[in-house]
Amino acid sequence: MIPVKGVSGARFAVLGLGRSGMAAVRALRAGGAEPVVWDDGPEVRVRAGAEGLTLANLRTDGAYEGVSALIVSPGIPHLYPTPHPAVRVAWAAGVPVDNDVGLFFRSLGQGAWQTYDRQPRVIAVTGSNGKSTTSALIHHVLTSAGIRTQLAGNIGLGVLDLDPPEDGAVIVLELSSYQIDLARALTPDVAVFTNLTPDHLDRHGGVGGYFAAKCRLFSEGGPDRAVIGVDEDEGRALAGQLAEGPGDMRVIRVSVAGKLFGPGWSVTVHKGWLREVRQGRQVGAIDLRGVQGLPGVHNHQNSACAYGALRALGVAPKVIGAGFLSFAGLPHRSQTVGQRDGIRFVNDSKATNVDAAARALASFTRIRWICGGLEKEGGLDQLAPALGTVAKAYVIGRDAGAFARKLEVVETEICTTMARAVARAAEEAAPGDTVLLAPAAASFDQYDNFEERGRDFINHVTRWLER
């Protein structure tokens, strides 16, 4: 645990008692603060009371008397589509609103740091797609290289549940727009922006608000080095805002769409070859074509972003390449479940939006595609250019029929359930085909989360493989 600094004797309100909320409560207590808590779930409040926490209805005016700040869990809206009532009351009382990420960055430096030979460092990764894989890949390479490291944020532990880092250690954080948007302190040593595609638009008041939330990671204090994916206009604009000039080595530009020019620092991937260029000279290269845990162009972008962050820390290209080769990938993200009779089964349940699904479809040549679920804003039109590799789509979800009608350019079969989709895709697949779960939709119409959907796919595939 990382105790919150500078709060001894102060009173803090905590709204939302999930993973990050409870971590904030523990860290505030460890720092000598008095937390008062609230959750909109009655059962959660009962558990909190049983644990000896002080409950206060933070929706009421009197709850903020003597409160220094309101700490809000990431899943609770603080502005769009409408502020939570407790946030409105805190505003009216003049009480600052923060979150666990803000508490983390203001509290990270501990007294022991003064005795360290090498200060611990923080790499923070954000973006629409690929941030989990990029974060896990950085963590894996550091671990493989014998560098002490911890992984947290939107993946793994909550940020305040981390252990205080040791001499020379590295903390890797995956941060969502929800986590960045409200944090009052953001000071990573290296910040990574993978890409931007429309997502969570209701929460941020549109794509501009969504991009602005991501940009806060680079503006609230600012990192020493920024690794920026520049294959979209937003990334190019962000890199341009951060750089003092074309040769500014504090910005590492990343692209899988084409060669980058100029005297600065860049990492590109073309036809599976990753190349690092500084001041017009190639200084490192890795062949990604044989890295089984990182298939497809989207994973090559993740690799390039991870490579840039690791090089910013001074890790050698050969060490990075060796770490890439031993990376097995993350569950539910281009995860090979098994193979039989020349048919490969791949679980990409994390492909919950159109762009992520398009990236998954571009990774294989002949696909039996399992898709469908709770459709997100923006529709499916942007998928059309990626459907050339699809032999047939097997549509799941409560509204499978409506989803299937929007896939006019491919043959579809309405399956509704995962069991039927896997069975039909496996029956019709031929050697060389890939049965791919890449839903292009949220899971909440049938599952609690994308992990549960992925596990259901794995279970049905495993049964078929064992027949």
DRENKOL-222642 format. One record per residue: x, z, y of N, C-alpha, C, O in turn. Coordinates in steps of 0.2 Angstrom, whole numbers, plus 5000, padded with zeros to 4 digits. Example, Ala and Ser with C-alpha at 12.3 -4.5 7.8 and 13.67 -1.06 7.14 Angstrom:
2
506650394972506250394978506650394984507150424983/506450354989506850364995506450395000506750405006/
END
This chain:
467
500450004994500050005000500450005006501050035006/500249965011500549965018500150015023499649985025/500350075024499950115029499950085036500450055038/499350095039499350065046499650105051499650165050/500050075055500450115060500150125066499750085068/500250185069500050195076499350215076499050205082/499050245071498350255071498150335069497650355069/498750375069498650445067498150475072498250475078/497650505069497150545073496550505076496150525079/496650435075496150395078495550385073495650395067/495050355076494350345072494250265072494250235077/494250245066494150165065493450155061493350195056/493150105063492550085059492750025054493049985057/492450025048492649975043491949945041491549985038/491849885042491249845040491349805034491749755035/491049815028491149775022491649815018492149825020/491349835012491849875007491949835001491949864995/492149775002492449734996493149744995493449794997/493549694992494249704991494649724997494949774998/494549685003494949695009494749755013495149785016/494049765013493749825016494049885013494249935017/494049895007494249955004495049965005495250015005/495349905004496149915006496249935013496649975014/495849915018495949935024495750015025496150045029/495250035022495050105022495650145019495850195022/495950125013496550165011497150165015497450215016/497250105018497850095022497750135029498250165032/497150135032497050175038497050255036497350285040/496850275031496950345029497650365028497850415030/498050315025498750335024499150335030499650365031/498850305035499150305042498950365046499150365052/498450405043498250465047497650455051497450495055/497250395050496650375054496050405050496150425044/495550415054494850435051494450375050494150355055/494350345044493850285044493150305043492950355039/492650275047491950275045491750205043491950155046/491350205038491250145034490450125034490050165034/490350055033489650035032489749965028490149925029/489249965023489149895020488349885019487949935018/488149825020487449805020487149815013486549815012/487549825008487349835001487149904999487649945000/486549924998486449994997486850024991487050084991/486949984986487350014980488050024982488350074980/488349984986488949994988489050054992489550094992/488550064997488550125001488550194996488850244998/488150184991488150244986488850254983489050314983/489150204981489850214978490250244983490750284982/490250214990490650234995490550314996491050354997/489950334996489850404998490050444992490350504993/490050424986490250464980491050464980491250514977/491350424983492050424984492350464990492950474991/491850494993491950544999492050505006492350545010/491950445006491950405013491450425017490850445015/491550425024491050445029490650385031490950335033/490050385029489650325031489250335038489150385040/489250275041488950275048488650205048488950155047/487950205050487650145051487950105057487750125063/488350055056488750025062488349975066488549945070/487649975064487249925067486949965073486549935078/487050035074486750075079487150095084487750095083/486950105090487350115096487850175096488350165097/487550225093487950285093488550285088488950335088/488550235084489050235078489750225081490250245078/489850205087490450185090490750235095491250225098/490450295095490750345099491450365097491450395091/491950365101492650385099492950335094493550355091/492650275093492950225088493450185092493350155097/494050175089494650135092494550065091494750025095/494250045085494149975083493749965077493650015073/493449905077492949895071493349845067493649785069/493449855060493849815056493349775051492949815048/493249715052492749675048493049635043493549605043/492749635037492949605031492849525032492349505036/493249485029493249415031492649375029492449325033/492249395024491649365023491049375027490549345027/491149415032490549435037490649395043491249405047/490149355045490249315052490249365058489849405059/490749345062490849385068490649345074490549365080/490449275074490249235079489749185077489249185079/489949135073489549085070489349095063489749125059/488849075060488249045064487849095068487549075073/487949165067487749215071488149275070488249295064/488249315075488649375074488249425070487649435071/488649465066488349515062488149565067488449575072/487549605066487249655071487749705073487849725079/488249725068488649775070489249755074489449795078/489349685074489849655079489549655086489949675090/488949635086488649635093488649705096488749715102/488549755092488449825095489249845097489249885102/489749825093490449845095490549815101490949845105/490449745102490549715108490249755114490549765119/489649775113489249805119489549875120489549895126/489849905115490249965117490949955119491250005120/491149895120491849885122492349895117492949905118/492149895110492649915105492949855102492549805100/493649845102493949785099493749775092493649825088/493749715090493549695083494249655080494549615083/494349685074495049655071494849655063494249665061/495349635059495249635052495849655049496349675052/495849655042496449685038497049645039497649675039/497049575040497649535042497949565048498549565049/497549575053497849595060498149665059498749675062/497849715055498149775054498849765050499349805051/498849725045499449705041500049685046500549715045/499949635050500449615054500749665059501349665061/500249705062500449755066500849815063501149855066/500749825056501049885053501549865048501849915045/501749805047502249785042502949815042503149845037/503249815048503849845049503849925048503549955052/504149945042504250015041504850045043505350005045/504950115043505550145046506150125042506650125045/506050115035506650095031506950025033507550015031/506549985037506849925039507449925043507949885043/507549985046508149995050508749995046509349985049/508750015040509350025035509449955031509949955028/508949905032509049845027509649805030509749795036/509949775025510449725027510149655029510349625034/509549645026509149575027508449595028508149625024/508149585034507449595035507049555031507149505030/506549595028506049555024505649505029505649505035/505449445025505149395029504449385026504249395020/504049345030503349335028503249255029503349225034/502949225023502749155024501949155023501749185019/501649125028500949125028500649055027500949005031/500249035023500048965021499248965023498849005020/499048915026498348895028498248825027498748785026/497648795028497448725027496848725023496548775020/496548665023495848655019495948655012495548695008/496448615009496548605002497248625001497748605004/497348644995498048654992498448724994498948734992/498048764998498448825001498548874995499148904995/498148874990498248924984498848894980499248934978/498848834978499348804974500048814978500548834975/500048794985500648794989500948864989501548874988/500448914990500748984990500949014984501549044983/500648994978500849014972501448984970501949014966/501548914972502148884970502748914974503348924971/502748934980503248964984503449024981504049044980/502949064979503049134975503449124969503849164967/503249074965503549054959504249034959504649064956/504448994964505048974965505549034967506049044965/505249074972505649134974505749184968506349204967/505249194964505349234958505849204953506249244951/505849144952506249104947506949114950507449114946/507049114957507749114960507949194960508549204963/507649244958507849304958507749344965508049394966/507349314969507149344975506549384975506049364973/506549444977506049494977505449464981505549454987/504849454978504349424982503649454980503549474974/503149454984502449474983501949424985502149384990/501449414982500949364984500249394985500049434981/499949374991499349414993498949374998499049314999/498349405000497949375005497349345001496949384998/497249275002496649244999496749234991496249204988/497349254989497449244982497849314980498249344984/497649344974498049404972497749464976497149474976/498249504978498049564981497849554988497949504991/497449604991497349614998497949625002498449654999/498049605008498649605011498849685012499449695012/498449725013498649795014498749835007499049895007/498649805002498749834995499449814993499649834988/499849774997500549754995500949824995500749864999/501449824992501949874993502449854999502549795000/502649905002503149895008503749855005504049875000/503849795008504449755005505149785006505249825010/505549765001506149795000506649745004506449695007/507249765004507849735008507849665005507949644999/507749615010507849545008507249515005507249455003/506749545004506149525000505749475005505749475011/505249435001504849395005504149405003503949404997/503649405007502949415006502649345007502749315013/502249315003501949255003501149265004500849294999/500849245009500149255010499749185010499949145014/499249185007498749125008498249155012497949205011/498149125018497649145023497149095024497249035026/496449115023495949065025495749065032496049115036/495349025034495149025041494749085043494849115049/494349115038494049175039494549235041494349275045/495049235037495549285038495949285045496149325048/496049215047496449205053496049215059496349235064/495449195059495049185065494949255069494949245075/494949305065494849375069495449415070495449465073/496049395066496649445066496849445074496949395077/497049505076497249515083498049515083498349515088/498349515077499049505076499249455071498949465065/499649405072499849355067500549335069500649295073/501049365065501749345067502149335060502649375059/501949285056502349265051503049235053503149215058/503549235048504149205050504149135049504449095053/503749115044503649045042502849035041502549065037/502548985045501848965044501848895042502148855044/501348885037501248825034500548795035500048835034/500448735037499748705038499748645033500148595034/499348645028499348595023499048535025499348475025/498448535027497948485029497348505032497248565032/496948465034496248485037495748435035495848375036/495248455032494648415030494048465032494048525032/493448435034492848475036492648525030492548505024/492648585032492448635027492148695032492448705037/491748745029491548805032491348785039491448835044/490948735041490848715047490248755051490348775057/489848785047489348835049489648895052489448925057/490148915048490548985050490948975057491049025060/491148915058491548905064491248865069491648845074/490648845069490348805074490548735075490548705080/490748705069490948635069491648625067492048675067/491948565066492548555064493048575069493648595068/492948575076493348595081493548665081494048685081/492948705080493048775079493448795072493848845072/493348755067493748765061494448755062494848795060/494648705065495348685067495648735071496248755070/495248755076495548805081495648875077496148905079/495248895072495448955068496048945065496448995065/496148885062496848875058497448885063497948905061/497348855069497848845074498048915076498648925078/497648965076497849035078498449065074498849105077/498549045068499149065064499749045068500349075066/499748995072500348965075500448985082500948965086/499849015085499849035092499849105094500049125099/499649145089499649225091500349255089500349285084/500749245093501449265092501949205090502449205093/501649165086502049105084502549115079502949165079/502649075073503149085068503849055071503849025075/504349085067505049055069505048985067505448945070/504748965061504748895058504048875056503648925054/503848815058503148795056503248735051503648685053/502848735046502848675041502148645042501648675040/502148585044501548555046501348485042501748445043/500848485039500648425036500348375041499848395045/500648315042500448275047500148205045500148155048/499748215040499348155037498648145040498348095039/498448195044497848195048498048205056498548225057/497548175060497748185067497748255069498248275073/497448305066497448375068498148395067498448435071/498448385061499148405059499648375064500148405066/499548315066500048275071499948315077500448325081/499348325079499248365086499548435086499848455091/499448465080499748535080500548535080500848575084/500848485077501548485077501848465084502348485086/501448415087501648405094501548455099501948465103/501048505098501048565102501548615101501748645106/501848615095502348665093503048645095503448685097/503148585095503848555096504048545103503648525107/504648565105504848565112505148485113505148465119/505248455108505448385108505548355101505448385096/505748285101505748255094506248285089506148285083/506748315092507248345087507248415086507648455084/506648445088506548525087506548545080506048525077/507048575078507048595071506648655069506648675063/506248675073505848735071505148705068504848745065/505048645069504448615066504748565060505148515061/504448575054504548535048503948495047503448525045/503948425048503448385047503348365039503948345036/502748365036502648345029502248285029501648285032/502348235025501948185024501948155017502548155014/501348135014501348095008501048025009500947995004/500948015015500647945017501147895019500947835020/501747915021502147865023502847895026502847955026/503347855028503947875030503847905037503447875041/504247965038504247995045504847975049505347975046/504747955055505347935059505547985064505148035066/506047985067506248025073506848075070507048075065/507148105075507748145074507648215071508148255070/507048235070506948305068506948315060507448285057/506548365058506648385051505948365047505448385050/506048335042505448305038505548315031506048305028/504948315027504948315020504348265018503748275020/504548215015504048165013504048155005504548165002/503548125002503448104995503148034995502648024998/503547994992503347924991503447904983504047904981/502947884980502947864973503347914969503747904964/503147984970503348034966504048064968504248114965/504348034973505048054975504948094981504748074987/505148164981505148204987505848194991506348204987/505848184997506448175001506448225007505948225011/507048255008507048295014507548265019508148245017/507348255025507848225030507848265036507448295039/508548275038508648305045509048265049509548235047/508848255055509248215060509448145057509948125058/508948115054509048055051509448045045509547995043/509648105042510048105036509748135030509448195031/509648105024509348135019509848195016510448185015/509548255015509948315013509648345007509948385004/509148315004508848344998508348294995508048254998/508348294988507848254985507648284978508048314975/506948274976506748294969506248244967505848214970/506348234960505948184957505348224954505448264949/504748214957504148254955503748224949503248254947/503948164947503548124942503548164935503048154932/504048204934504048234927503848304928503848344923/503548334933503348404934502548404932502148384936/502448424926501848424923501348474927500748454927/501548524929501148574933500848554940500548584943/501148494942500948474949500748394949501148354952/500248374945500048304945499648284951499348324954/499748224953499348184958499648194965500048244966/499448154969499648154976499548214980499948234984/498948244978498748304982499248364980499448404984/499448364974499948414972500648394974501148444975/500848334975501448314979501448334986501948354988/500848334989500848364996500948444996501348465000/500648474991500748544990501548564989501848604992/501848524985502548524983502948524989503448554991/502848464993503148455000503148515004503648535008/502548545005502448595010502848665007503148695011/502748675001503148724998503848714999504248765000/504148654997504848644998505048655005505548685007/504648635010504848645017504848715019505348745022/504448755016504448835018505048865015505348905018/505148845009505748875005506448855008506848895009/506448795011507048765014507148805021507748815023/506548825024506648865030506948935029507148955034/506848955023507149015021507849005019508249055017/508148945018508748935016508848925008509448925006/508348915004508348904997508648834996508348794999/509048834991509448764990508948714986508548744982/509048654987508548604984508548604976508048604973/509148614973509248624966508848684963508548674958/508848734967508448794965507748784965507348804961/507548744971506848734972506548684966506048694963/506948634965506848584959506748624952506248604949/507148664951507148704944506548744944506148744939/506348774950505748814950505048774949504648794946/505048714952504548664952504448644944503848644942/504948634941504848614934504548664929504248644924/504648724931504348784927503748804929503448854926/503448774934502748794937502248774933502148714932/501848814930501248794926500648774929500148754926/500548784936499948774939499548834939499648884936/499048824943498548884944497848864940497748804939/497548914937496948904934496448874939496348884945/496048824936495448794939495748744945495348724949/496348724945496648674950497048634946497648644944/496848574944497148524940497448554934498048534932/497148594931497348634925497148594918496548584917/497648574915497548544908497348594903497748644902/496748584901496448634896496748614889496848664885/496748554887496948534881496948454880496648424884/497148424874497148354873496948344865497148384861/496648294864496448274857496348204857495948174861/496648174852496448094850496648054857496248004858/497148074860497348044866496848054872496948024878/496348104872495948114877496148184880496248234877/496248184887496448244891495948274894495448244897/495848344894495348384897495648424903496148464902/495448414909495748444915495148484919494648454920/495348544921494848584924495148594932495648624933/494748564936494848564943494248594947493948564951/493948654944493348684947493448704954492948704958/494048714956494148724963494048674968494048684974/493948614965493748554970493048554972492648524970/492948604977492248624979492048574985491448584986/492448534987492248494993492448424991492848404986/492148374995492248304994493048284994493248244990/493348304999494048284999494448314993494948274991/494348374991494748404985494548364979495048344975/493948344978493748304973494048234973494248204968/494048204979494448134979495148144977495448094974/495448194979496148204978496248204970496748184967/495848244967495848254960495748184956496048174951/495248144959495048084956495648034956495747984952/496048044962496647994963497248014958497747974958/497148064954497748084950497748054943498248064940/497148024941497147994934496847924935496547904940/496947894929496747824929496047804927495747754929/495847834921495147824919494847884917495047924913/494347904921494047964921493347974919492947934921/493148024914492548044913492448104917492648154916/492048094923492048144928491348184928490848164928/491548254927490948304927490948334935491448354937/490348324938490348334945489648364946489148364942/489548384952488848414954488848484955489348524954/488348514958488248584960487848584967487448544968/488048634971487748644977488148604982488648624984/487848554985488148504989488248534996487848574999/488848514999489048545005488848495011488648445009/488948525017488748475023489248415023489748415020/488948365025489348305026489148245021489348195021/488848265015488648225010489248195006489748225006/489148145002489648114997489848054999490248024995/489748025005489947955007490647945006490947895004/491047995008491747995009492147985002492647975001/491748004996491947994990492047924987492447904983/491647874990491647804988492247774987492347744981/492747784991493447744990493847774984494247744981/493647834982494047864976493647854969493947884964/493147824969492747814963492947764958492647744953/493447724960493747664956494047684950494047644945/494247744949494547774943494047804938494147824933/493347804940492847834936492547794932492247744934/492547804925492147764920491447784920491047744919/491347844921490647874921490647944924491147984923/490047964927489948024930489448064926488948034924/489548124924489148174921488948224925489348274927/488348224928488148264933487848334931487348334927/488048384934487748454932487448484938487548454944/487148544938486848574943486048574943485748534940/485748614947485048614947484748554950484148534949/485148524955484848464958485248404956485448364960/485448404950485848354947485548284948485948234950/484948274948484648204949484748184956484948124957/484648224961484748204968485548194969485648144973/485948234966486648214967486848154964487248114967/486548134958486748074954486548014958486847964958/485948014962485747964966486147944971486147884974/486647984974487047974979487747944977488147924981/487847934970488447904967488247834965488247824959/488047794969487747724967488247684964488047634960/488847684966489347634963489647654956490047614954/489447704953489747724947489147734942488547754944/489247724936488747744931488647824930489147854930/488047844930487947914930487447934924487047894922/487548004922487148024917486948094919487348134921/486348114920486048184922486148224916485748224911/486548274917486648324911486448394913486148434908/486448414919486248474922486648534919486948574924/486748544913487148594911487848574909488048514907/488348624909489048614908489148594900489548554898/488748624896488748614889488648544887489048514884/488148514890487948444889488448394892488648344889/488648414898489148364901489748364897490048304896/490048414895490648414891490548374884490948334882/489948394881489848364875489748284876490048244872/489448264881489348194882489948154884490148104882/490348184888490948154891491448154885491748104884/491548204881491948204875491748154870492148114867/491148144869490848094864491048024866491147984862/490948004872491047944875491747924877491947864878/492247974877492847964880493247924874493147934868/493747884877494147844872494947864873495047894879/495347854869496047864870496347844877496147784879/496647884880496847864887496447894893496647894898/495847914891495347944896495548014897495848054894/495348034903495348104906494648124907494248104911/494448184904493848214905493948264911494348314909/493748254917493948294923493348334926492848294928/493348394926492948434930493148434937493648474939/492848404942493048404949492348404953492248344955/492048454954491348454955491148424962490548394963/491548424967491448404974490848444977490448414981/490748504975490148544977490348614975490748634971/489948664979490048734977489648744971489248704968/489748804968489548824961488948874961488648884956/488748894967488248944968487548934965487148984964/487348874964486748854961486648874954486148894951/487248884950487248894943487748954941487648984936/488248964946488749014944488949064950488749044956/489249114949489449164954489949134958490049154964/490449094955490949074959491349014955491048994950/491748984958492048924955492448944949492548904944/492749004949493149024943492649034937492849014931/492049054938491649064932491448994929491348984923/491348944934491148874932491748844928491648814923/492348864930492948834927493048864920493148834915/492848934919492948964913492348934908492548924902/491848914911491248884906491548824904491448804898/491848784908492048714906492648724901492648694895/493048774902493648784897493348804890493548784885/492848854890492548874884492248814880492248814874/491848774883491548714880492048664877491948634872/492548654881493048614879493448634873493648604868/493648704873493948734868493548724861493848714856/492948744862492448734856492548664853492548654847/492548614858492548544855493248524852493248494847/493748554855494448544853494548574846494948544842/494148624844494248664838493848634833493848664827/493348594834492948564829493248534823492948514818/
END
